[in-house]
């Protein structure tokens, strides 16, 4: 992509309204723009990161056997009356009346709708296990939205819903999502620690939050140092091996880990001082097993092998992709801007022409651009006639993993400079070696 | 994808509520489910088609130089008061009040929001032309939603917005989208005819609808037979060549074509009888040039080369991907079900095992499945133990372009049957030739 054709409105000033670094950097880098309180447009650079994050989430959901669907954002209030949550959900639910005076709402979550889908098609244990997920907009009318996309009112959410014949298989479904989440966050360049959590308005009695350690985190967390060395299963993990999954979950839930809400000072005091990690954390995922909480009132019944009807056992599993982007930035930035992990970077390489219009410079850049794109890299090619200082500052700010810098003298001498964003390391190499160096 | 792991709730009965064939087939094939009046869930099969259609739309928008963003669904009423449309838009606009009593609305279109984005970043003609698009949910509170996703209340829409310094460049921007639309519909397997159209609540004085001829179409259309032979530009079309684009648009707007709204009996009567095509049509896209209708009230001004400030010239360009799916089915089905064009088929191949559990049959199917997937095909592998009749009926209903059928005797003899869905043509070939035959 040529920068001259890419809408990248970089802000020179630090936006005053931004209280945390991810919000500030996302605004400055032209990733997002506020439209209303707690409501943001993703600009082209932000949209590219969102797509990368969603692609990783989707791949891991699919690998774990979940089926992707797409439910509407506007829901009928009647379903929520059936489940009993319409009155209890509170003011965070955006209630709407349509032109015929029917009560609707903007879905803050989808347990009711997905259970309604389930009950209309599935009757037998033979069609289980089933896990349906979608990536769709949610609205929660927070009284004080803040921190940019970290706590917005309208936000994208991946929510998955599992259906099983009994508690034992529902726990295996829970384990599948648990492992898929470990893999998802690791692929996004994050170290996430699962912590026992409160179930809140979703309900149920088993729940974990996945927490990223970050000094700017919203809540205090306490965990054992052992977590920092635990291995995340690789892509060959067998999601049909219930015992293997249970083993992974056991490993990841044995050392002490708790948010302040669930913190137990007595257990914590037994952890040796040198193993204690007391830090701040950001929640990036939340999973729930709630059994028959929704299937009973909504009468989502299945016939078991014994011919008897029983309410299906459910769980739900959420990740906020927009919030995840902010968490990645909180965990990976420096004083010059964002430092994207390769897997979610909006472009792989920034190609900087120091003097557009100079024949050598143009020729070298066009060749590198063509060759890198042909090799499968996404390249942002700064072909604009602006000051060197502004070019470097913008490239550092938007945080692409690697920069290739071509000046007129270097181009004439057949050389380009490579800069690795994360380390700041620079080296001058022959133009002909650029693709090989970027691929290395 | 193994059918045993894919949520595909085929309906045996014809749903009574479905008045048109696409609605009926989408329900029966387990593509969509109604959640409320005019509101649908896309089930896994439907979601796959939606993704394919959106990918084509996106590729052609990007090729034409548009930049993808993502604006929120909920908009502030204030912007619509600025443009003067808040009161005039009517009851199709879903009006909402948030917990603080602020007036919001579910966006039926985005001229106001995108103009607000534009005015906050762009000041100079040097940053033009600019085209920003997104694919996002819209809500229009139709008094009588019907025909499934063809006329729903909540629907997905690709809407693009162009910004130019003057009318001449704005017309080139209009031509870019015109050509991108021709290409998009052709790639979806449709023959779309551009027809002059009314501008309705969007406004402006230049507008075309893209209409698919289909006997089940909602409106009467009149066009010259010449359209049926016109060529759509190929992928090498140069979107920076204004004169070339204007030429294409001229070719595609010269023969007579009109919806009943714009029909002119006098001109029509001059068309020779043998060239007259009077048919029914489905609108699949709508483009508008509205000049300064939004930039003036919203004060979206840019400085021209002469240093003077002038309101930017705009256009907007819409395609409904969900509606497009229905139009594709209206245009391509038979008495047994859907006949997908290859480009948007949910899977490329249906692999049918006639006897799961039979050693030869399983071995042959597993090999073919692995080889086809390795060759880059999306395969739906019916590995379920159901009746032959039901298997065939389901495969025909969901309309995958090609079926590979493996029975125990054939497998033993080293043979499979190939069926082309569109023609019904069948042939028996060696198992070892299946991949080559599918690739041909």
Interface residues (C-beta under 8 A of the other chain):
Chain A: X5 X6 X7 X9 X33 X35 X36 X37 X39 X40 X41 X42 X43 X44 X46 X47 X50 X65 X67 X68 X69 X70 X71 X72 X73 X74 X75 X76 X91 X92 X94 X96 X98 X99 X102 X104 X106 X113 X116 X117 X120 X121 X122 X130 X132 X137 X139 X141 X143 X153 X154
Chain B: X5 X6 X7 X9 X33 X35 X36 X37 X39 X40 X41 X42 X43 X44 X46 X47 X50 X65 X67 X68 X69 X70 X71 X72 X73 X74 X75 X76 X91 X92 X94 X96 X98 X99 X102 X104 X106 X113 X116 X117 X120 X121 X122 X130 X132 X137 X139 X141 X143 X153 X154
